[in-house]
């Protein structure tokens, strides 16, 4: 759509930034915290870049007051963070670790002291290792009750002060990487039937957690964050248009339809049934999914890139079991599903050093699609640029990050003009952090953290980048001056 004049961002718009517990907290075995699946996984040789771990991360656990003060100086309206399950319930389903829970209680209070809205993610990939040892975690339906119990502990402790809740972060990513390409815990490959069953268990855990939250706090705002990669048909050939339909049903709507509509896409289920890999439902599952979907308040979107979708012959490329974790541009592999689609590079777009396409228009397309299909408000829960930042004479000049965020905010403003109800924009990330498989060289933050790959290197001092001051002005002008 074209509008002669933009209406701008709403007056109460939540300008924010985000993080995840494993990527920032450190203190991996402090104050009663139990080991998570990631604490174990990163110790497997070859799994992460230069064998980096989150043992220390950027030590947010001990420096959270310093970090929150920096957020307040910037004028941040909301801070999205996740809670480490194994810090709160070390063995996943036993007694609560009060010291661990108190950390998050203190963090929420510190944010509120400065007028920053806490936005809490219940699960951002770090499951207690004890549950993997007991019954293989999400592979077993027992995870549902244990997850809901954990979530309810958080709701009861923090729900009187936390208004915004995100139940799952990027369920499509942690399940695909965990059971299809082996890059995340538990490191399994091509377990297709198990992959879809794992997702079903996670979906029921999500739905029951939504219902538990609403029973305690009916006015709480709840959703989940989906890693949304919109696709473009390779060309006008009908086969490629159909490949895009298949891609959307299996890679995007398969998750978002559950959150918003309480059902799986019909074509996707028919396809999975034909292969014998469709998820098995227990009595009551359908009703729970429908009931929870009716209570979801927003769709969370983690947007980084778009993709191209082309028809893939039955003997074509399959899922890639490797990705660019080094920052050497041009090393990513084409991936796909034989007989359905593949995702070649888009020659019209530039890429990051990690081969992620840079496409501001994509964030507007995400918002439009969600608005048309689900008519839900939207929280942009992640959007940002990973780059090689350099500290020079005590300063970090990152004009490339400013340009990236500027273009995406402009596209988001266009989406609002289109009628999309966008509630918040959370950049990824606030400080530099551990980039899961990519180590510490891939920096995302407004705040530089002095540390390298070596666990003992660096002072961990915080240094404001140029983008910090730029975003501060964006917030002050409510997105009018970019």
Secondary structure, 3 states (H helix, E strand, C coil): CCCCCCCCCCCCCEEEEECCHHHHCCCCCCCCCCCEHHHHHCCCCCCCHHHCCCCCCCCHHHHHHHHHHHHHHHCCCEEEEECCHHHHCCCCCCCCCHHHHHHHHHHHHHHHHCCCEEEEEEECCCCEHHHHHHHCHHHCCHHHHHHHHHHHHHHHHHCCCCCEEEEEECHHHHHHHHHCECCCCCCCECCHHHHHHHHHHHHHHHHHHHHHHHHHCCCCEEEEEEECCCEEECCCCHHHHHHHHHHHHHHHHHHHHHHHHCCCCHHHHHHHHHHCCCCCCCCCHHHHHHHHHCCCCEEEEECCCCEEEEECCCCCCCCCCCCCCCCCCCCCCCCEECCCEECCCCCCCCECCCCCECCCHHHHHHHHHHHHHHCCEEEEEECCCCECCCCECCECCCHHHHHHHHHHHHHHHHHHHCCCCEEEEEEECCECCCCHHHCCCCECCCEEECCCCCCCCCCCCEEECHHHHHHHHHHHCCCCCC
